[in-house]
Amino acid sequence: MSETKQTPESQYDDHRVPLIRAARLGAAALVLTTLLLGALWTSVDGMPGLWGVLVGAGVGGGFLLMTVLSVLVTSGQSPSTTAAVVLGSWLLKLVVLLVVLFVLRDLDFYSRRALFATVVVAIVAVTGSETWGIVRSRTTYVS
């Protein structure tokens, strides 16, 4: 059996490389943000602060990472299929967000301040790191 060895130049021909890099950096940013804000809000509000951070990280960062993953999964499909999957995932995430907010509305086990701050910071951190990953990826534009 002969194996095809990938040359350093051929790695730039894979159009999924920027998406994979964006997903990795976005996930790393989300983990780092969750750990730092978890420590901060736990010291400020105790366990409700930690719960607020965990829920906020899931809502803010998780939803952004799901978009990158849906584009990555459909990267070999037609543009219309990718667009349909992305639109469908956005609608699903909107429904999930409304359900989560409806369920959390009357509960008091979490800190609302920690939840809000984490959603904002997670969105900025994950979006920024994903953008950085895509912009800094080396790809072939013309072959």
MOHUMO-V255593 format. One line per field, one symbol per residue. ss: DSSP state (@ for helix, = for strand, . for the rest). A space follows every 10 residues. Layout:
# MOHUMO-V255593
ss = ???
This chain:
# MOHUMO-V255593
ss = .........@ @@@...@@@@ @@@@@@@@@@ @@@@@@@@@@ @@@@@.@@@@ @@@@@@@@@@ @@@@@@@@@@ @@@.....@@ @@@@@@@@@@ @@@@@@@@@@ @@@@...... .@@@@@@@@@ @@@@@@@@@@ @@@@@..... ...
